[in-house]
Amino acid sequence: MKLAISMIGKPVLVVLDEPTEGTDPVTKQIIWDALDEIKKNGCSVLITTRSMEECEALCDRIMVMIRDKIKYFGNLDGFKSQYSGYIVAITLEETPRYIRDLDKLRKIMHSTFGGHDDIENRELLVYKTTVDITLYQMFYAMDRIKTANPIVLRYTISNMTWEHIIT
């Protein structure tokens, strides 16, 4: 309904705040199709969204704001290449030389994968990678790191998500 109302008078710009938030998949697709048609008719569309899927479906350009600061402005492919990577969650073992072992692990992770880490607590280190590396290479490197560092109890590797990027 909001979309239909926004089109009264054939505007040159339509601004929508999370147009598909809370909708079912069928309604979401109907809205996306309508927005595509609006764009084809020469109207500019500006949306706010927290959905990467929605960005992929609708956006020619994106701007990412975090805490009132612009972190990225450009096309979606550029954004993905700038913010692609993996998240490594490392469960830490309490060792006699915990601080020294943790410092050593953090240096190894940074020199191997670039990026940065966040220590969630004494038992969990979350690392965001920035180097261009295959998943196979990632697991191979992490297996070697785990074997050489007694502080690493286990680890998981996942693709970076929208939530990881904005935090």
Secondary structure, DSSP 8 states (H G I E B T S, - for coil): -HHHHHTTT--SEEEEESTTTT--HHHHHHHHHHHHHHHHTT-EEEEE-S-HHHHHHH-SSEEEEETTEEEEEE-HHHHHHHH--EEEEEEE---TTHHHHHHHHHHHHHHHH-SEEEEEETTEEEEE--S---HHHHHHHHHHHHHH-TTEEEEEEEE--HHHHH-
